[in-house]
Each structure stands twice: as structure tokens, then as C-alpha cells.
Amino acid sequence: MRSRFWFFLLLLPLLATAGCSKLDKSSQYYYYFNDKVYLNERRDIVFILFEKGIPEAQKLAIVQSDATLKPWTYHARLGPDVTYDGSIGDVAVLQSFGRIQPSKINAIRNKDGVRTASYMFEKDGKFYAVDDTFIVKLNYAVEESKLDEMVRRYGCTYEPWSTDSAWEGVYTVTVPKTSDLGTVQLSCFFQESGLFAWASPNFYVFGALDV
């Protein structure tokens, strides 16, 4: 079934302005400029992003590689329910009846054809996921060499977000599959360094239009 979700690039005012109630101690946060925005980590749901152009049979083999994980169905308020099994798209979402161990996520992430895999997040009835990139904006008068030092420290890579001069100082940072640190955590490290005006993960938002 065709995947139905919204991809929000750069900052997410929707998340930043939403309430932060009923969060448990396992909640994670990211930064909206200098403000912490909390998300509940769903350790029973794993988000998978495939490399573009891999065969459907390869996606199916990855989705079915662990019998304890089943395709996740998003029960939409608007429109039909959608099952994210990876067909006709680059995204799959799998769910377990209990906590999915990090070792299982690592096993999926390391498979050929998988770009990244990580726990999902939930907030105010919506579900969120991140890929292996985040966007940073250097503070005024901070040289690109400082970004280069940070990127090398964590084994990442980076490139200008746009060739348009209006986006000067804005870069996409890509987290390697081998990193022990997730995209959200690394984006926080960059923001907390004081070198950047902001650092924000790229979010996939499921059910963004549900009311």
C-alpha cells in the first residue's frame, strides 16, 4: 500500500508549539532554536528508510527478516488506514508487542539496501521519525572549519544545504550507519556546542493532517 506521511524539512514549529505534558523519563528532546522540544520514544516501533531504487523483493526480505516484527498500521482519522510495509516507497515501519532491542535495530540498519533504522517517536497523537540527516546553521562569524571539526569528531559528513546565497552557512550533516549515536542525539550535541544558530533533524510526520 502506498505510504502516506508528511516530510518536514528543517524546523518544525508544529512540534515546538505543541504541549509537552505526560512525558516519561525515557523521553528524548531536540532543539527548536534554543528551546528543548520533548518527544516520547516508541521503543516498540522501528522506522526503516531504504536506499532509493532497491528492488521490492529486497525490501520484502528485510521487512520479513525478523518474525517478531510486523508491519505497522497507522489508524488515520482522515482517510483509510495505511500499513507501512515498504511497498511502493522508501519507508517501512515495523512494530513489536514488546520492546524492540537495540541489537535488532542495528541488525536491520546494517542490511544492504537500508539507509537507516531507528525507534519512532510519538507526541500528541502523532508519530514522528528521523532519517540519517540533520540541518545546521552556523552562528555569525563562526568559520566553516569549526563545522568540519565537529563533523570529523563524530565521523559524519556534510554538504551545503543549498547553492542559493540566501542559505549561506546552512549545511546538511549525514550520520553514518556505523555511528553509536542517533540523529536526534547528535543534532543536540551540535546545538549545545554553541557554534550553531540552530541544529534540527529532518522529521517524517505521520498523521500530520489528522484533526
C-alpha positions as CSV (number, residue, x, y, z in Angstrom):
1,M,0.0,0.0,0.0
2,R,1.3,3.4,-0.8
3,S,2.9,5.1,2.2
4,R,1.1,8.2,3.4
5,F,3.1,10.6,5.5
6,W,4.4,14.2,5.5
7,F,8.1,15.0,5.4
8,F,9.0,18.3,7.2
9,L,12.4,19.6,6.3
10,L,14.4,21.9,8.7
11,L,12.4,23.2,11.7
12,L,9.1,22.0,13.0
13,P,7.0,24.8,14.5
14,L,4.2,22.3,14.8
15,L,6.2,20.3,17.3
16,A,7.7,23.2,19.1
17,T,4.4,24.8,19.9
18,A,2.6,21.6,20.9
19,G,2.1,20.7,24.6
20,C,4.8,18.7,26.5
21,S,2.6,17.0,29.1
22,K,2.6,13.4,30.2
23,L,6.2,12.8,29.2
24,D,8.0,9.9,31.0
25,K,11.7,9.8,31.9
26,S,12.6,8.0,28.6
27,S,11.5,11.0,26.5
28,Q,14.1,12.5,24.2
29,Y,14.4,16.0,23.0
30,Y,15.6,18.0,20.1
31,Y,16.2,21.8,19.9
32,Y,13.9,24.3,18.2
33,F,16.5,27.1,18.2
34,N,17.4,27.2,21.9
35,D,14.3,25.6,23.3
36,K,14.1,21.9,24.1
37,V,11.2,20.0,22.5
38,Y,10.4,16.7,24.0
39,L,9.2,13.5,22.2
40,N,8.2,10.2,23.6
41,E,10.4,7.4,22.2
42,R,8.4,4.4,21.0
43,R,10.7,1.5,21.6
44,D,8.1,-0.9,20.2
45,I,8.1,0.7,16.7
46,V,11.1,0.9,14.3
47,F,11.3,3.2,11.3
48,I,13.2,2.0,8.3
49,L,14.4,4.1,5.4
50,F,15.6,2.2,2.3
51,E,18.2,3.3,-0.2
52,K,16.4,4.6,-3.3
53,G,15.8,2.2,-6.1
54,I,16.3,-1.1,-4.4
55,P,14.0,-4.0,-5.6
56,E,10.7,-4.6,-4.0
57,A,11.8,-8.2,-3.3
58,Q,14.8,-6.9,-1.3
59,K,12.5,-4.6,0.8
60,L,10.2,-7.5,1.5
61,A,13.1,-9.7,2.6
62,I,14.2,-7.0,5.0
63,V,10.7,-6.5,6.4
64,Q,10.2,-10.2,6.9
65,S,13.7,-10.9,8.3
66,D,12.6,-10.9,11.9
67,A,9.4,-12.9,12.7
68,T,8.8,-10.8,15.9
69,L,8.3,-7.6,13.9
70,K,5.2,-7.0,11.9
71,P,4.3,-4.1,9.5
72,W,2.8,-1.2,11.4
73,T,-0.6,0.2,10.5
74,Y,-1.3,3.9,11.1
75,H,-5.0,4.3,12.1
76,A,-5.8,7.6,10.4
77,R,-8.6,9.8,11.5
78,L,-8.8,11.2,7.9
79,G,-8.8,8.7,5.0
80,P,-8.1,5.0,5.1
81,D,-5.7,3.2,7.5
82,V,-2.2,2.7,6.0
83,T,0.2,-0.2,6.5
84,Y,3.8,0.7,6.1
85,D,5.3,-2.4,4.7
86,G,7.9,-0.7,2.4
87,S,5.9,-1.4,-0.8
88,I,5.8,1.4,-3.4
89,G,8.0,3.6,-1.4
90,D,11.3,4.0,0.5
91,V,9.8,3.7,4.0
92,A,8.8,0.8,6.2
93,V,7.6,0.8,9.8
94,L,7.6,-2.4,11.9
95,Q,6.1,-3.0,15.3
96,S,6.5,-5.5,18.1
97,F,4.3,-6.4,21.0
98,G,7.2,-5.6,23.4
99,R,10.3,-3.5,23.4
100,I,12.5,-3.9,20.4
101,Q,16.1,-4.4,21.5
102,P,18.7,-2.1,20.0
103,S,20.5,-5.1,18.7
104,K,17.6,-5.8,16.4
105,I,17.5,-2.3,15.1
106,N,21.3,-2.5,14.5
107,A,20.8,-5.7,12.5
108,I,18.2,-4.1,10.3
109,R,20.3,-0.9,9.9
110,N,23.3,-3.0,8.7
111,K,21.5,-4.8,6.0
112,D,22.3,-4.0,2.4
113,G,19.7,-1.6,1.0
114,V,18.9,0.0,4.3
115,R,19.9,3.7,4.7
116,T,18.9,3.9,8.3
117,A,16.7,2.4,11.0
118,S,15.7,3.9,14.4
119,Y,12.9,4.0,17.0
120,M,9.9,6.1,16.2
121,F,8.6,9.0,18.4
122,E,5.1,9.9,19.5
123,K,3.7,13.3,20.6
124,D,0.1,14.5,21.0
125,G,-1.4,11.6,18.9
126,K,1.0,11.9,16.0
127,F,4.0,9.8,15.1
128,Y,7.5,11.0,14.0
129,A,10.6,9.5,12.7
130,V,14.0,10.8,11.6
131,D,16.4,9.8,8.8
132,D,20.2,9.9,9.0
133,T,20.5,13.7,8.4
134,F,20.1,16.9,10.3
135,I,20.4,20.6,9.2
136,V,22.7,23.1,10.9
137,K,23.1,26.9,10.6
138,L,26.5,28.3,11.7
139,N,26.4,31.2,14.1
140,Y,27.5,34.6,12.7
141,A,31.3,34.9,12.4
142,V,31.8,31.1,13.0
143,E,34.0,29.7,10.3
144,E,33.2,26.5,8.4
145,S,36.4,24.9,9.8
146,K,34.6,24.6,13.1
147,L,31.8,22.6,11.5
148,D,34.4,20.5,9.8
149,E,36.0,19.7,13.2
150,M,32.6,18.7,14.7
151,V,31.7,16.5,11.8
152,R,35.1,14.7,11.9
153,R,34.8,14.2,15.6
154,Y,31.6,12.2,15.2
155,G,32.5,10.5,11.9
156,C,29.8,12.4,9.9
157,T,29.9,14.1,6.5
158,Y,28.4,17.4,5.5
159,E,27.5,19.5,2.4
160,P,25.9,22.8,1.8
161,W,22.1,22.6,2.1
162,S,21.6,24.8,-0.9
163,T,23.6,26.7,-3.5
164,D,21.4,29.7,-3.1
165,S,23.3,32.5,-1.3
166,A,20.3,33.1,0.9
167,W,21.1,29.8,2.6
168,E,24.8,30.5,3.2
169,G,26.0,28.9,6.4
170,V,23.3,26.2,6.3
171,Y,24.6,22.6,5.9
172,T,23.2,19.1,5.8
173,V,25.0,16.7,8.2
174,T,24.8,13.0,7.5
175,V,25.2,10.4,10.3
176,P,27.0,7.2,9.2
177,K,25.3,3.8,9.7
178,T,28.1,2.8,12.0
179,S,27.5,5.6,14.5
180,D,26.6,4.6,18.0
181,L,24.8,8.0,18.4
182,G,21.4,8.7,16.8
183,T,20.4,11.6,14.6
184,V,18.5,13.4,17.3
185,Q,21.2,13.0,19.9
186,L,23.9,14.2,17.5
187,S,21.8,17.2,16.5
188,C,21.6,18.2,20.2
189,F,25.4,17.8,20.6
190,F,25.9,20.2,17.7
191,Q,23.4,22.7,19.1
192,E,24.9,22.6,22.6
193,S,28.4,23.3,21.2
194,G,27.4,27.0,20.8
195,L,28.7,27.1,17.3
196,F,25.3,27.0,15.6
197,A,22.2,29.2,15.5
198,W,20.2,26.0,15.2
199,A,20.5,22.3,14.5
200,S,17.4,20.3,13.6
201,P,16.7,16.7,12.5
202,N,14.7,16.0,9.4
203,F,11.4,14.7,10.6
204,Y,8.9,12.4,8.9
205,V,5.5,13.1,10.3
206,F,2.7,10.5,10.2
207,G,-0.8,11.8,10.5
208,A,0.1,15.5,10.2
209,L,-3.3,16.4,8.7
210,D,-5.4,14.4,11.2
211,V,-7.6,16.6,13.5
